[in-house]
Amino acid sequence: MLRFEVTADDLLHSRFAISPLFELDSLIRILAGLSREQRLPPGWAARLRPAYEKLSANPAMRAVVALHSPRRGPGFLAPPPAGLTQTIGDDLAAVRATPLALARRDIRDCLARRACHDPGALAVLHAPDVTAVLAAVLEQAWHSLLAADWLRLRVICERDVLHRSTDLGRSGWAAAFDGLPRVRWRDGGIEIPQLLTAHVDVAGRGLLLVPSVFVWPGVAAHSEQPWHPAIIYAARGVAALWEPDPPPAEALSALVGKARARLLEALAEPASTTQLARALRLAPGAVGDHLAVLLRAGLLDRARAGRSVLYRRTPLGDALAATASL
């Protein structure tokens, strides 16, 4: 069992973050067949397999895979993110900035857990510019495997943060931690029974809470120095990826139009114009126009949350969406 010992000061400094590179790292593990629990939505593996096999011809890509074992991976290839605005560029810059001694230690530990007999991969791992070479192949993998789907996946993570931030404001950090899948709050600490046994003193640094799509149904963590303590957990709503996108209810589409029907159905939980545009793959300007119509009709209301304006269904909008789905 992994246990993070936290104080009131740690809670004060705890925050949410999003990690594009962790999602890519998890996706590569799944495609490489190294994940015991994680799976891809139907059709994703077949769609991505040709690109993954092409990448695997590169010794640097095989070196990335060689550093993973069924339960663990190299910390320096998916370092804890800085915050909610993290980009893949930010993540890759952190990989390139990894001190060589730290990368060497991480590589040595990974190869001790799972031996590598691929001469090409080993040559990459022993090269003096190993961090730059691995960052370059990860950038290539990002564009080949994940970039096209990232906006949709990021919306799932952002909505999770919005939901849990609401819980945090209502009930405090203890309730927020208890609400994380496979994580529990007990006796002033955060425990993850499924992970390796260790006690980590957060020491005033605060915890990073990172929602993830591909970690589902498991949980992961950064618990070793020098990484910032972090818990990576399955985001709410990720199960929707395993379901085909249903067409908007015909009656609702006939009443308000197909695009507005899709928006009304998508607003089962609050979302911003940008999030809706990403999730539904619509132009932000068109989404804004449709939202204005639904707002004037009394089907939506809106409220500011930080820098964003969030739209949500009114009781009338809930009733209309529910009736149309019958």
N, C-alpha and C positions, 0 to 999 in steps of 0.2 A: 504494500500500500504506500502510495506517495502522499505525504502530508506537508502542506505549506503552513508554517507557523506565522500568524499575522497579528499585528497590533492595530490599535485605532489609527495610528499614523499610516500604516500600510493601507488601510481602507480609504483613508483620505486621498492617497495617491494612486489608487487602483482606477483603471479605465478600460474602455473597450478599444479594440483596434481591428484592422482587417489586413490580411496577408495574402496578396496575390501569389507570391512565390511558394508559400506553404501549400496552396491549392495545386499549383503545378507539381510540386514535389509529391504530393499525395496521388495525383493523377498518374505520374510516372511509375510510382510503386504499384498501382493497380494494373497498369498496362504491362508491367514487367512480371506480374504474377507473384509479387512478394507480399501482398496484403492478405491477412487471414480473414478479415471481416468485410472490408470495403469492397463494394461492387459499383459498376457503372450503370446508369439508366439503360434500358433496352435500346439497342441501336447505336449507342455511343461507342462501344468497343469496336464494332465492325466499321464504324465511320472513321475512327482514329487509328485503327491498327496499321493501315498502309503507311501513314505518316510516321508512326512510331518505329516501324520496321526500317524505314528509310533513315531515320535518325540513328538507329542502332548500328548502322554501318560505320558511324563515326566513333573512333575509340574513346573520345571524350564523353559521349553519351553512355557508353558501356562503363566508363569509369564512374559516372554518377550513379548508375544502377548498382555497381559493385560496392558502393558505400552503404547500401541499405540491407538490413536484415528484416525478417518478418515483423519484429516489434520495435525496431529503432532505426533511425537514420542519422545522417551527419548534421549537427546543429548549424554549422557555418553555411550550409547550402539552403537553409530556410530559417534565417535568424528572426528573432521576434520583431514585429513591425513597430513603427513609431506611433502610429495613430490611425484614425479612420480614413484619412486621405492618402494612405500609402499607395504608391503605384508600383508597377513591376520595375520601372526604372529606379525607384528608390531602393527596392529590394536588391536588385542586381548590383547597384553601387555599394551596398553593404557587403555583399559577397566579395566584390573586388577589393574592398578595403580591409578584409580580414587579415590580421597579421599572419605571416607565413608560419610562425611557430605554433600558433593556435590551430591553423588548418592542418599542419603536420600531426599534431596531437590527435585531432579529431579523426583524421584518416587512419592513423595507427590503431585507434580504438575500434573503428568500424571494421577494419580488416582482421582484427583479432576475434571479432564476433562472427565474421563470415569471410572465409578465405577467398581470395580472388586468384584465378590461374590464367587470366587473360593477359598475355604480354603487352598488347596494345593499351589496355586500360591501365595496367600497372605503370607503364611508361608515362602516361599522363599524370597519374597520381604522384609520381616521384619527380616530376618536372619542377624546376624553380618557379615557373609562372603558372602553377596549377590553379590558383584561384581565378586568374584571368581566363584561362582556357575553359574551366568549368562554367564560369559566368557566361562566356560567349555561347556555349552549347545550350545552356539553359535559356538564353534569350532566343535562340533559334527554336527551341522546343516550345517556348511560349507562343510564338507566332504560328507554329505548325499545329499545336494541339489544343490551345486554350483561348487564345485571343478572341476568336470569333464568338465564344460563348461567355466571355468574362462579364460583360455588362449585365446579362441575365443573372449570373451567379452572384455578382456583387449586390444586386437588388435584394436577393434573398438574405444575404448577410446584413445589409443595412436595415432591413425590416426587423430582423432579429434584434439588432441593437436598439432600435426604437422601442420594441415591445419590452425588452428587459430594462431599459432605462426608465420606462414608466413604472415597472414593478419596483425598481430601486427607489424612485421618488416616493412611491406609496408606502413601501414596507421596509426599506433599508437594505444594507448589503447582505445581511444574513439570509433574507428571503431571496435576494438575487442569486446568491451562490447556491442555495438549496434548489432553485429552479433550473440549474444547469443539469443536463443529462449526465448521469454517471458521476456526479460530483455531489459531495455533501459537506455541510457546515457542522462541525462538532467541537465543543470545548475550545472555542476561540481559534479554530484552525480549519483549513479546507482540505478535505481528504478525497483521494481518488483511488478507490480500492483496486481497480483493474491494472494500475501501473506498478512499476518496479518499486520495491521497498526503499524509501528514503525519507528523511526529515529535512526540510529546507526552511531556513530562517529567512523570511523575506526582508527583514532588517530595514524597514522604512522605505523600501523601494516601491512598494505597491505591486499589485498583480496586473498583468495584462490579460484581458478576457477576449479571446479571438474566435468569433463564429466561423465555422467552416462547412463547406458543402461535402467535400470528399472524405472527411474524417468519419462521417456517419457510417455505422452506428456506434463508433468507438469514441475515444477521447485521447488527446495527446497533451504533452506539456514540455516546456523548457524549465529545467530545474537545476542545471549545472552552471557553474561559473564559466565564462563571464557573462552568460546570457541573462537578460532580464527575465525574472520569473513570469511564466505565462501558462495559461490553460487554453488549449484549443478544443472547442466542443462543437457538437453538431448543431447547426443553425435550425431554428424553427422553420417549418415550411419546406424543408428539403425534400420531403416525400413527394411533393408535387412534381419533381423532375421525373419520377417513375410513372407518372400518369400522363396519358396523351392529353393534349390541350383540347378541351371540349369546345365545340362551337357555341357562341352565345345562344341562349334560349330563343327560339324562333319568335315567340310572342313578344319578348322584350325587345328584340331587334326590330320587329315590325313597328313597335311603339316609339322607340327613341332613336332607331338607327343602329347599325351593326357596331360602329366604332364606339358610340356612347354606351351601348349595352356591354361591350367588353370592358370599358372603363368602370362602369357601375359594378360589374361582377368582380373586377380586380380590387376594388376598394372595400373588400371584406375587412381589411386592416388599413389604417391610415398610410398614406404615401404622398410623396411630392410629385410635382409635374415631371421632374427629371426621372425619378424612379419609375413612374408609370410609362414614360416614353421608352425607357430602356427595356422594361419588362415586356411591353407589348410591341416593341419595335415600330413605334410610330414617331412622327416628327414632333418635337416638343411644342412647336407653334400650334399644330393641329390639336394636340392634347389640351393645351391651354384654352383653345376656343371651345372644345367640347365640354371641358370642365366648367367653363363660364355658363354654358347653357344649362347644365345639370344643376349648377349652383342656383341660378335664377329660378329653376323649376322647384326648388326646395328639396331636391333629392340628395344634395350634399351640403356640408358646411365645411369651414376651414378654420385653421388656427395656426399661429406661428410657433415653431419649435426651433429656437436658436436662429440660424440663418435661413431655415427652410420654412415654407408654408405647406402644411399638411392638409390634405383633403380627406374627408371621411363621409361615409353614408349617414344620412339622417335616419330616424325611425321610418320615415316614409320611403326612403331609398332602400332600407333593409327589407321592408314589406314588399316593395315592388320586385326586388331581386329574388326574394324567397318565393313569391307567388309565381314568377316566371319560370322557376326551376321545377315546379311541381309537374 
